[in-house]
Amino acid sequence: MGDLFTQKFWKDAAERTVSSAAQGFIVGGGLAGAAAATGQVTLIGFPWLAAAGGAGGMALLTFVKSLAAARVGDDHSASLVNLDA
């Protein structure tokens, strides 16, 4: 079982959570679809609530996966893969 009380684990989990939240914000906001449909994305027409929901949902799921990975994957890491094998 991995160790939840190491700085390496928490830095790894934070990096994964933040990057997933950023990706969820873009997907939740539908930036690609909006840009393709209108040729532009404006601050007024941007679906902020959907983007925030996508970011929050992906961040939560990624953080929970990181906690589960501490029991399954690499020690001292938020990875599900055992990097030492």
SVG drawing of the C-alpha trace seen along z (x, -y; Angstrom):
<svg xmlns="http://www.w3.org/2000/svg" viewBox="-24 -39 36 45">
<polyline fill="none" stroke="black" stroke-width="0.4" points="0.0,0.0 1.3,-3.4 2.0,-6.1 -0.4,-9.0 1.8,-11.0 4.7,-11.9 5.2,-15.2 5.8,-13.3 2.4,-11.7 0.6,-15.0 2.5,-16.9 1.7,-14.2 -2.0,-14.1 -2.3,-17.9 -0.7,-18.1 -3.0,-15.4 -6.1,-17.1 -5.2,-20.6 -4.5,-19.3 -7.8,-17.3 -9.7,-20.4 -8.3,-22.5 -9.2,-19.9 -12.7,-19.6 -13.2,-23.3 -12.4,-23.3 -14.6,-20.3 -17.4,-21.5 -17.4,-24.9 -17.5,-23.3 -14.8,-25.6 -14.0,-23.5 -17.7,-23.2 -18.5,-26.8 -15.5,-28.0 -16.3,-25.8 -20.0,-26.8 -19.6,-30.5 -16.0,-31.2 -15.5,-32.9 -16.0,-32.4 -17.1,-35.5 -17.0,-36.0 -20.7,-36.8 -21.8,-33.7 -19.5,-31.3 -21.2,-28.6 -19.4,-29.3 -21.6,-27.0 -21.1,-24.0 -17.4,-24.7 -17.2,-24.9 -19.2,-21.7 -16.9,-19.9 -13.8,-21.1 -15.1,-20.2 -16.3,-16.8 -13.0,-15.9 -11.0,-17.2 -13.0,-15.2 -12.8,-12.0 -9.1,-12.4 -8.4,-13.1 -10.4,-10.0 -8.5,-8.0 -5.2,-9.3 -6.3,-8.2 -7.3,-4.7 -4.0,-4.5 -2.1,-4.8 -3.4,-1.4 -2.9,0.2 -0.1,-1.4 3.3,-2.8 4.3,-3.6 4.6,-7.3 2.8,-8.2 -0.7,-8.9 -0.2,-6.5 -2.2,-3.3 0.8,-1.8 3.6,-0.3 6.6,-2.2 9.2,0.0 8.0,3.3"/>
</svg>
